[in-house]
Amino acid sequence: MVDASALLPPDDLIALENRHETGLYPKQPIVLVRGEGARLWDAAGRSYIDCVGGHGVANVGHAHPAVVQAITEQAQRLVICPNGFYNEQRARLLGELTRIAPPGLTRAYLCNSGTESVEAAFKFARLSTGRTKIIAAMRGFHGRTMGALSATWRKEYRQPFEPLVPGFEFVPYNQLERAAQAVDAETAAVILEVVQGEGGVIPGDGDYLRGVQALCRERGALFIVDEVQTGFGRTGKMFASFHHGLQPDLMCVAKGIAGGLPMGATLIGERVGSLPSKSHGSTFGGNPLVCAAALATIRCLEAERLPERAAELGQRMLERMLEINSPQIRQVRGLGLMVGIELKDKAAPYLAALAERGVLALSAGATVLRFLPPLVISQEDVDTVVERVGEVLLAGAQ
Ligand SMILES: Cc1ncc(COP(=O)(O)O)c(C=O)c1O
């Protein structure tokens, strides 16, 4: 439990954070102090149903006892072990990651975030093919460092930092013929999300995704699947690639991988070939602390059948959201516990109204409400979330 007497008063804490932070993040005026499962508590002791999930990170729930135990034990033993030495946690995690991944991904590069996993995939693709062109999808999101940003669609994210990395091209998502026109003898790789997350929770079409994969195979390019947001059970399978039988050459993962600790990984298939020694690397990548947390996370996902749970509860959430009869709604869509409601209005006021009613959710672009709860969320909490969403949409329409 948190010792409330040790905390700054919430108003002072907010003022301190506002004074010294960058101002990059729009914030809700809520001070979070504790989490358990799919619940969060603020400084006043108020409880919330968490559909932010640390932006799709807390798949096994907050403070999962098995993850807490793994972190505690490993912190007492060894936190850092450079990649020039061997370590049991890392070795075991590499074995587990490649075991649960789509077939053919037999190696993994370990890093610290989603954007780093994407950077690595681009570097490996260029190294392996000797080509430079990377094709990405309109409305896609792959991160904010210069390489990953070059593959990210939204103008507001990209424009202030141009010129970005040369060689990137965008094609419309879910339109195979446009991809077929773009992939050529200069193309190192195509990168796609299976469900576009930040772009507005837009599920990819199976024929399209398999079609792009086939194009890449035919034309000597690599197929990169970005599963940073869709991985580790989120969409109702361990990886969303399994919904469509995809076998990526490179797969980027992060977010839910290590029970909340910062970690990313780039999984690598045979078509990538061998990578020259010292051509890439990371000081913190694959440290024993995050590897121990990731091992515990994977064990929980499997033992508690959380991907299956996400499939069932996600279906329930989607169906019930579809029943909400509100003129504010343009479309409801999603896969597993990754659900979006596209509104005719801006999402921000509805998010604030939901928070007042004890539900935390996030946006995807300006007009989409996005729900990424921990996969351990109870059915009752799913139903309460839908009820609250119905209430705020009704109130907004009046
Ligand atoms: C699909 C996808 N790729 C990459 C990223 C970047 O991950 P990170 O914020 O860990 O750098 C995100 C983050 O939201 C994402 O959703």
The ligand as an SDF file (V2000), in Angstrom:
LIG
                    3D

 16 16  0  0  0  0  0  0  0  0999 V2000
    2.2930    0.4560  -33.5850 C   0  0  0  0  0  0  0  0  0  0  0  0
    3.2950    1.2390  -32.7800 C   0  0  0  0  0  0  0  0  0  0  0  0
    4.5800    1.2260  -33.1480 N   0  0  0  0  0  0  0  0  0  0  0  0
    5.5190    1.9040  -32.4530 C   0  0  0  0  0  0  0  0  0  0  0  0
    5.1780    2.6500  -31.3440 C   0  0  0  0  0  0  0  0  0  0  0  0
    6.2370    3.3970  -30.5800 C   0  0  0  0  0  0  0  0  0  0  0  0
    6.4320    2.7910  -29.3370 O   0  0  0  0  0  0  0  0  0  0  0  0
    7.1640    3.5810  -28.1460 P   0  0  0  0  0  0  0  0  0  0  0  0
    6.2550    4.6680  -27.6900 O   0  0  0  0  0  0  0  0  0  0  0  0
    7.4080    2.5170  -27.1160 O   0  0  0  0  0  0  0  0  0  0  0  0
    8.4380    4.1110  -28.7220 O   0  0  0  0  0  0  0  0  0  0  0  0
    3.8370    2.6990  -30.9200 C   0  0  0  0  0  0  0  0  0  0  0  0
    3.4320    3.5050  -29.7640 C   0  0  0  0  0  0  0  0  0  0  0  0
    2.3020    3.7980  -29.5280 O   0  0  0  0  0  0  0  0  0  0  0  0
    2.8710    1.9720  -31.6590 C   0  0  0  0  0  0  0  0  0  0  0  0
    1.5690    1.9840  -31.3200 O   0  0  0  0  0  0  0  0  0  0  0  0
  1  2  1  0
  2  3  1  0
  2 15  2  0
  3  4  2  0
  4  5  1  0
  5  6  1  0
  5 12  2  0
  6  7  1  0
  7  8  1  0
  8  9  2  0
  8 10  1  0
  8 11  1  0
 12 13  1  0
 12 15  1  0
 13 14  2  0
 15 16  1  0
M  END
$$$$
